[in-house]
């Protein structure tokens, strides 16, 4: 009843106040900088031009892909040749 409506009204007021008074920081527009970096013809593939994190993400993805493929092939091989009961 009335407790729920009071609680709902309080939550509504708090949320509106929080949203309306939140500080907004102006961020510098880095798009031209990124465009220049990614469009530069330096022989580096576009998926690695972002730097160290891109390289780590790429290598981790390749490692997991190779491991996953190998493990899948191993499991298929084990499933195709069941153990013989003696």
LOTISE-86404 format. One record per residue (C-alpha): x, y, z. Coordinates in steps of 0.1 Angstrom, whole numbers, plus 5000, padded with zeros to 4 digits. Each point is the difference from the previous one (the first is absolute). Layout:
BEGIN
XYZ;...
END
This chain:
BEGIN
500050005000;501150345011;503549895010;500749884966;498850324983;502150215025;503149794992;499450024963;499650385002;503350025020;501949794975;498650204971;501250335016;503449865008;500549864965;498950334983;502350205023;502949774993;499650014963;499450374997;502950105022;502649754987;503250184989;500749984963;503550014989;500950134966;502149754981;502450104973;499049884965;502549734992;498449884968;502350194976;503049875019;498749644997;499150054963;503650114993;501449705020;497849744984;500350134964;503850035001;501549774974;502849835021;499449644992;498449915033;496749834997;497150225012;499049765028;503550045016;500450384996;498450085034;503249905018;501149755026;496449915012;499049924964;503149774996;499349825033;496349964992;500949874965;502649755013;497749885028;497249954975;502349804977;501349795028;496549925013;498849924964;502949774993;499649825034;496349974995;500349864965;502649755012;498049895030;496949964978;501849794975;501449795029;496549955015;498749904965;502849754997;499249855034;496349984992;500749834967;502149735016;498249885032;501849785025;499649624994;498549805029;501949685006;
END
